[in-house]
Amino acid sequence: MAGTELEPASFSKLDHWNADDHAASFAAFRKSCDAILKRRGKIRPFAEDLQGVCRVAAAIPLPADKETARKFFEENFRPVRISKLGEQEGFLTGYYEPIVEGSRTRHGEFIYPIYKTPPDLFSRVKQSVRSLRHRIGRKIAGYFDRGAIDDGALEGRGLEICWLKDPIESFFIHVQGSARVRLEDGKQLRLNFDAHNGYPYVSIGKIMIDRGIATRDQMSMDLIRTYFAESPEDAREIMHQNRSYVFFREISELPGHIEPPGAQGVNLTVLRSIAVDKNLHVYGTPFWIEAELPIESDKSETKFRRLMIAQDTGGAIVGPARADLYFGAGLKAGSQAGRIKNSGLFYILVPKSADPSKRIDPVPLPQPRPEIAKVAPKEDTKEEESKDEQKKSEPAPKESAKAGKT
């Protein structure tokens, strides 16, 4: 990984490693293994190493007890501290699954649509953010951005999955990538990320900080909601600065007690699943994270020492030590997730077959400096000085007569 620091460590160095619930992490890891072991064909070397570890994990019956799970991770992985070059810590945020009211039809207050993927949205290079385009005759152009879609660019095409009351709730569903919608008949509609329009994600929190609306320390999801509710015109303009727009698919067959699937395709686990940079990391990779977070209150006083599994990704999740913690569904989870903007230590658990300390030739240490020999002191300094003066006073020898001739 270019621009990345990797520092091999040991499990004994991890703060409160033995105190964590490794059984919960192992259960989440097994979900990832189900997807990893199904993969066929050529895969990245690290993913190949994870497959080998997953074969070992698959032989352990579920539910595994804490001690068995802890030994599994210790016997099959080695922790390696990871960060950007020149930095010690990484950066953490949080996300959740919103629960909102909605309707299958447009009426009354339900006027804000959630769209499924348009048929004219296509990808020239699979999974490439910049490749999503749509055709206008023979011309290829960037797809409609958030402002254009909010102004009606997709109206009348039968793409609406449902309608919501609140444009702010709609926006946050786009940011989070999934939602539970309570319909008027009491049924629950579940939405999950399907595609997006190709524009890079822009943080509205950063925009508000740059404009002096709030400081970095004050910024939270609750603050954004309050400001948007009080200033709807500003809210619309700020939201349109994030030109990225998400399209959804319906997954209503998923029971309410099961968390939504992440980008790996496996169901997330509350406070065990993280979103990472998919361009750098392989889904299913375990990460040990140490941080002080504002989970129990607005103050960063909750000691977070936990083994997490990479099972999701996001447009704002960029870098080797960058993670989004999944907090679950509902308002409380949203408030907790919205407060997280903290630094922390990241340790990637590397399969022993992929241990970087074994693959990288170590830089040889310099040879030890030789000891300087001690010089014995001169017995008669005056006598030596006299000889030196005598040599200086003697006339220089004449040059040979042959010296200047050719």
TAQUIWO-V940466 format. One record per backbone hydrogen bond with DSSP energy under -1.0 kcal/mol. NH is the residue of the N-H (numbers start at 1). CO is the residue of the C=O. E is the energy in kcal/mol with one decimal. If there is no record, write none. Layout:
((NH CO E) (NH CO E))
//
This chain:
((4 1 -1.1) (5 83 -3.0) (7 81 -2.4) (9 79 -2.6) (13 10 -1.4) (17 14 -1.5) (20 17 -1.2) (22 20 -1.4) (25 21 -1.3) (26 22 -2.6) (27 23 -2.1) (28 24 -1.7) (29 25 -2.7) (30 26 -2.5) (31 27 -1.2) (32 28 -1.5) (33 29 -2.3) (34 30 -1.8) (35 31 -1.0) (36 32 -2.6) (37 33 -3.0) (48 44 -1.9) (49 45 -1.9) (50 46 -2.1) (51 47 -2.0) (52 48 -1.5) (53 49 -1.6) (54 50 -2.7) (55 51 -1.7) (56 52 -1.1) (57 53 -2.3) (58 54 -2.5) (60 57 -1.8) (69 65 -2.3) (70 66 -2.6) (71 67 -2.3) (72 68 -2.0) (73 69 -2.1) (74 70 -2.2) (75 71 -2.5) (76 72 -1.4) (77 73 -1.6) (78 350 -2.1) (80 348 -1.9) (81 7 -2.6) (82 346 -2.3) (83 5 -1.5) (85 3 -2.6) (87 84 -2.3) (90 344 -3.5) (91 321 -2.2) (92 342 -3.4) (93 323 -2.0) (95 325 -2.7) (97 328 -2.6) (100 180 -2.5) (102 182 -2.4) (103 163 -2.1) (107 110 -1.0) (110 107 -2.3) (111 109 -1.7) (111 164 -1.1) (112 164 -2.2) (114 162 -2.2) (116 159 -2.5) (121 118 -1.5) (122 133 -1.8) (124 131 -1.2) (128 125 -2.1) (131 128 -1.2) (133 122 -1.7) (134 141 -1.7) (136 139 -2.7) (139 136 -2.0) (141 134 -1.8) (149 145 -2.4) (150 146 -2.9) (151 147 -1.5) (152 149 -1.6) (153 148 -2.0) (155 152 -1.3) (157 154 -1.0) (161 114 -3.3) (163 103 -2.7) (164 112 -3.1) (170 166 -1.9) (171 167 -2.1) (172 168 -2.3) (173 169 -1.9) (174 170 -1.6) (175 171 -1.8) (176 172 -2.5) (177 173 -2.4) (179 191 -1.8) (180 98 -2.7) (181 189 -3.9) (182 100 -3.5) (183 187 -2.8) (186 183 -1.9) (189 181 -3.3) (191 179 -2.8) (192 249 -2.2) (193 177 -1.9) (194 247 -2.6) (195 247 -1.8) (197 245 -1.9) (207 203 -1.4) (208 204 -2.3) (209 205 -2.0) (210 206 -2.8) (211 207 -1.7) (212 209 -1.4) (213 208 -2.3) (219 215 -1.6) (224 220 -1.9) (225 221 -2.4) (226 222 -2.3) (227 223 -2.6) (228 224 -2.6) (229 225 -2.3) (230 226 -1.9) (231 227 -1.8) (235 231 -2.7) (236 232 -2.2) (237 233 -1.9) (238 234 -2.9) (239 235 -2.8) (240 236 -1.7) (241 238 -1.3) (242 239 -1.2) (243 241 -1.2) (247 195 -3.3) (248 115 -2.7) (249 192 -2.5) (251 190 -2.8) (254 251 -2.2) (258 255 -1.5) (262 266 -2.4) (264 311 -1.9) (265 262 -1.7) (268 260 -2.7) (271 326 -3.2) (272 269 -2.1) (273 269 -1.9) (274 309 -2.2) (275 324 -2.2) (276 312 -2.5) (280 277 -1.5) (281 277 -2.6) (284 310 -3.7) (285 282 -1.7) (287 308 -3.2) (288 347 -3.1) (289 306 -2.3) (290 345 -2.1) (291 304 -2.3) (293 302 -2.7) (295 293 -1.5) (301 299 -2.3) (302 293 -2.4) (304 291 -3.2) (306 289 -1.9) (308 287 -3.6) (309 272 -3.2) (310 285 -2.5) (311 274 -2.4) (312 274 -1.3) (317 314 -1.4) (318 316 -1.1) (323 91 -1.9) (324 275 -1.8) (325 93 -2.9) (326 273 -2.2) (327 95 -2.6) (330 97 -2.2) (334 330 -2.0) (335 331 -2.4) (336 332 -2.4) (337 333 -2.8) (338 334 -2.3) (339 336 -1.1) (340 337 -1.1) (342 92 -1.2) (344 90 -1.5) (345 290 -2.5) (347 288 -2.4) (348 80 -2.6) (349 286 -2.7) (350 78 -2.6) (352 76 -1.8) (354 351 -2.5) (355 352 -1.2) (358 355 -1.7) (360 356 -1.8) (384 380 -1.5) (385 381 -2.3) (386 382 -2.1) (387 383 -1.7) (388 384 -1.9) (389 385 -2.0) (390 386 -2.0) (391 387 -2.0) (392 388 -1.6) (393 389 -1.5) (403 400 -1.5) (405 402 -1.2))
//
